[in-house]
Amino acid sequence: MIPLYSFRYKKINHAFLNIFFTTTTAIIGFGFAFLLLKSTLYVGGEQIGIIHIFNLPIWADVIISLLLLDLIGAYLVHFIQHKVPWMWKFHLVHHSDMNVDVTTGLRHHPGETVFRIIFTFIGVFVSGASIGMVMLYQSLSVLFAHITHANISIPKKIDAILSYVLVTPNMHKIHHHYEMPLTDSNYGNIFSIWDRLFNTFSFINKQKSVVYGIDTYMDKSETNNLGTLLSIPFKKLKKVNNSKFSK
């Protein structure tokens, strides 16, 4: 693995901003942890969810739980945020990073974190996942968030093989291109199969042609300002030529 870009920016300032959002994500997550535990106990006790319909071995329950939590708690909510204008404004904070690196992984507006937790609850009820499966999925999710946003590039042949099943750094970086239509592709978190199944997968040969950021927020005085980022969801949606929702 080698660095994808040679960034020239104030890494400490950039990291501090993203770590702030990572911290708020963690705090909100811990705040909902008790309700998440209660929901898993409830679906287990009432035998709610797909894994309780069939008498499957544990390994199958694990795979089904992880797949459904990823589909609903990550891919689906991510897709919806790109299609619903008021939800997109919360997600803009993540896309506004013009120097995508390992700290970008959990750069989420607090409001977006709540959306993702709500969809995780839905994933629990659909799958019937236990708290152990939820914790395993969340751990893998955080790991993949950091890996796929890290400033690394893996050999094309290896990436091509891995990306048939898993989201790779090369694959996810395309999603962070600053303009359409690439912005609306590669929504996957852990498993890339959802993008391939629902025809939202994109691939480009020249990885370094990707320009990070989002076309409506390409001014670093805005994208590096905490107050501005926190207020984006409560302002009128910016529009430029061919930007999302500009038509």
Helices and strands as residue ranges (DSSP letters): E 2-3, H 11-45, H 50-53, H 58-70, I 71-76, H 77-83, H 85-95, G 102-104, H 110-127, H 131-149, E 152-153, H 156-162, H 169-175, G 182-184, H 193-197, G 207-209, H 220-223, H 226-231, G 232-234
